[in-house]
Amino acid sequence: MSGISSEAFVLGLSALAAGFVMFVGIAVGFGQTQATGKAVESIARQPEAKGDIFQTLIVGLAMAETSVIFALIISILLVVVNPLVGML
């Protein structure tokens, strides 16, 4: 590893971490699609419980989306600001 500087190594790992975060965002998107589909099926089976199902769906989707937003912020920090480079 003598040919790679420590700064380049940290930048490369930061780019890999940011890419991994994007895959996590895609996975959460698929999960939200599944949850929405199941909620629609539940409402179709029991229309009288529409309010409860919809409320639970919105809370669950908001929690999942919040985790993706935090991950996106972290990936942007790793790529643009990269506070880890100064620690070496």
N, C-alpha and C positions, 0 to 999 in steps of 0.2 A: 504494500500500500504506500510505498514511498513516492509514487508518481502522482498521487492525489492529495491535494492540500486538505487540511481539516475543514476549511470554509466550504470548499466544493463538496465534500462529503456530507456536511450538514445540510447544504442546499439541496443536494440530491435526495436525501432522506426526507426533507421537508416536502419536496415535490411528490414523492411517493405517498406520504401521509395525506397530502391534500387530494391526491387521486383516490386513495382508499375512502376518504370521506365522501367523495362524489358517488362511489358505489353504494355507500350506506344510504345516501339520499335517494338513490334509485330504488333500493330495497324498501325503504319506508314508503315510497310512492306506490309500489306494488301492494304493500300491506294496507295502505289507505284504500286502495281500489277494492281489495278483498273485504274490508270492513264495510265500505259503502254498499257493495253488492249484497252482503249478508243483511244489512239493515233494510235494504229495499225488499229483500225476500221476507224479512220478518214483518214489515209493514203490510206486505201483500197478504200474509197469512192472518194477521191480526190488526185490521185497520183501526180498531178502537184504542190500541196501544201506541198509536203513531207519535204522540207527544213525548212519551217516555223514551221510546226507541230513538227518536230524533235528537233529544237532549243528550242522551248517553253517547250517541254517535258524534255529535259536535264536540263534546268534551274530550273524547278519545282522539279525534282527529287533531284538535288543538294541541293536545299534549305531544302527539307524534310529530307534528309540524314544528313545535318549539324545539325539540331535540335536533331536528334537521337544521333549523336556523342557527342554533348554537354551533353545530358542526361546521356549517358554512362560514361562520365568522372566524372560527379557529383556522380553517383551511386558508381563508384569505389572509389572516395574520401570518401564517406560516410561509405563504408564497410572497406576499408583498413586503411586510415589515420584517419578518423573520428575526425575532429577538434571540434566537438560539445562537446566531453567528457570533455575537459579542461575548458569549460565555466561554469561548475557547481560549 
